[in-house]
Amino acid sequence: MPRRMMIAGNWKMHGQRSDLVFFEQLAPHAATAVAAGVDVLICPPATLLAPVAERCANAAIFVGAQDCHAHSSGAHTGDVSAAMVRDAGAEYVILGHSERRADHGETSTLVRSKAQSALAAGLIPIICVGETREQREAGEAFDIVGAQLSASLPADAAVLVIAYEPVWAIGTGLTASPSDVAQMHAHIRTQLPDPAGTRVIYGGSVKPGNAGELMALDDVDGALVGGASLDVDPFAAIITAAIHGCAVR
Ligand code: PEP
C-alpha cells in the first residue's frame, strides 16, 4: 500500500486565539486532501493546542505539538510532558527541530528520550534531522544526518515520521535542490527500521512555487512547512501540490 503523504504546518512561536478562523478556512482543503491520500497537520504553540484540537475534532486536520519534555511529570518549570500534549488533543509532536537543537542545546540523545516518552503517551513523533551549510559544504551532510538518525531514533518505534530539514534552508528562502532532497531521502530510508512504511517529509522554505517539484519526488512523503503555513492560501497551494504528487506515485 502506498504511504499517505503529510503536509505539516509548524507555526513556531506564532498564533493567538484570534487566529483560529484559519481552521475554518483550511477545513475544506484538508477534506479534499485526506480523500486524496494526503494528511494535513498543524502544530500550533502549546497555548493553542487545546482550542485547536477542539476546532479540528470534526475536521480532517491533525494537531501536533512542537516539543515535549522527556519525563512524564515532575519539577520542570515551564515544560510540557507528552501526556499533557496528548491530553490537550494532539496526535503528533515535532521533536529535535533545529531551532530547539540550536536555542536549547537539544542533543539527539535527548530527542530519542523525548520520542520514547511521546510514543508511550500515544503520540506520533516527527523527528527532525538536517545538516548545516558548513557541514554540507564540507561534504558531511550524509554522515551528519545518518548520525543524528541513529542517535535520535527510539529502538522500537512502530510509527514515526522523519523530517529532513537542512538547517540552512529553514526560514531563509533557500531550498535544497530536488536531486539533493531525493538523494538524502533515499539515504535516510536505508537507515529506517521500516523503510517502506515510514513517512520521510522535507522541510526548508517550502512555498507554493517550489512545492510542485518537491512533492513529485518518489521518496518525499510530504513537507514540514514553517512560514508558508501561517496563511491559508499558500498552505492550501502546498497541499494541492502534495495531492498532485500523491496521484503520480
Ligand atoms: C520549519 O519550521 O520547520 C521550516 C521548515 O520553516 P520554513 O518553511 O519557514 O523554512
Residues whose N, C-alpha, C, O or C-beta is under 5 A from the ligand:
A	BS01	PEP	N10 A169 I170 G171 T172 G203 G204 S205 V206 L224 V225 G226 G227
